[in-house]
Amino acid sequence: MDAHQSTTESVSTSINRALHSIAAHLHRYRSELSSVEGIIVDLATHYSGICARGSAESADRASRGFSQVLSQMQATNDFAQELEKKIQNILALVS
């Protein structure tokens, strides 16, 4: 009986550590995604200023491209946030 309890505690500890590690990685990834989103916004602003002096078609195409990339980054960040919340809920249940 003691051996079984020790094994269960060991598995629980391993799962807890793994979940904490995943949560920490997701937090870091979300922070990096936010940073990349800021860079995309800055690039879009800078490029729109350059394109304003050129053709309207080129500026419109660039604007759509930056908007599409930014939208995908935000969706990825939202997904990572959802995963982070789910891991926090699982950690609360395990603890």
C-alpha positions in Angstrom: 0.0 0.0 0.0 2.8 2.4 0.9 4.6 1.7 -2.4 1.4 2.4 -4.3 0.9 5.7 -2.5 4.6 6.7 -3.1 4.2 5.9 -6.8 1.0 8.0 -7.0 2.7 10.9 -5.2 5.6 10.6 -7.6 3.4 10.7 -10.7 1.4 13.6 -9.2 4.6 15.5 -8.6 5.9 14.8 -12.1 2.6 16.0 -13.6 2.6 19.1 -11.5 6.1 20.0 -12.5 5.4 19.4 -16.2 2.2 21.5 -16.0 4.1 24.4 -14.3 6.8 24.1 -17.0 4.2 24.3 -19.8 2.5 27.2 -18.1 5.8 29.1 -17.9 6.7 28.4 -21.5 3.2 29.6 -22.6 3.6 32.8 -20.6 6.9 33.5 -22.2 5.6 32.7 -25.7 2.6 35.0 -25.1 5.1 37.8 -24.1 7.1 37.2 -27.3 4.0 37.2 -29.4 2.9 40.5 -27.9 6.4 41.9 -28.8 6.1 40.7 -32.4 2.7 42.2 -32.6 4.2 45.6 -31.6 6.9 45.2 -34.2 4.3 44.4 -36.9 2.3 47.6 -35.9 5.5 49.7 -36.1 6.5 48.2 -39.5 3.0 48.8 -40.8 3.0 52.4 -39.7 6.5 53.0 -41.1 5.7 51.3 -44.4 2.4 53.1 -44.8 4.3 56.4 -44.6 6.7 55.3 -47.3 3.9 53.9 -49.5 1.9 57.1 -49.1 4.5 58.8 -51.3 4.3 55.9 -53.9 1.3 54.2 -55.5 -2.0 53.8 -53.7 -2.2 50.2 -54.9 1.1 49.3 -53.3 0.2 51.0 -50.1 -3.2 49.2 -50.0 -1.6 45.8 -50.7 1.0 46.3 -47.9 -1.7 47.5 -45.5 -3.7 44.3 -46.1 -0.7 42.1 -45.7 0.3 43.7 -42.4 -3.3 43.5 -41.2 -3.5 39.8 -42.1 -0.3 39.0 -40.3 -1.3 41.0 -37.3 -4.7 39.2 -37.2 -3.0 35.8 -37.3 -0.6 36.8 -34.5 -3.5 38.0 -32.3 -5.4 34.7 -33.0 -2.3 32.8 -32.0 -1.9 34.9 -28.8 -5.6 34.3 -27.9 -5.1 30.5 -28.4 -2.0 30.6 -26.2 -4.0 32.5 -23.5 -6.8 29.9 -23.6 -4.2 27.1 -23.2 -2.6 28.9 -20.3 -6.0 29.3 -18.5 -6.7 25.6 -19.1 -3.4 24.6 -17.6 -4.0 26.8 -14.6 -7.4 25.1 -14.1 -5.8 21.7 -14.3 -3.1 22.8 -11.9 -5.8 23.9 -9.4 -7.4 20.5 -9.7 -4.1 18.6 -9.3 -3.0 20.6 -6.3 
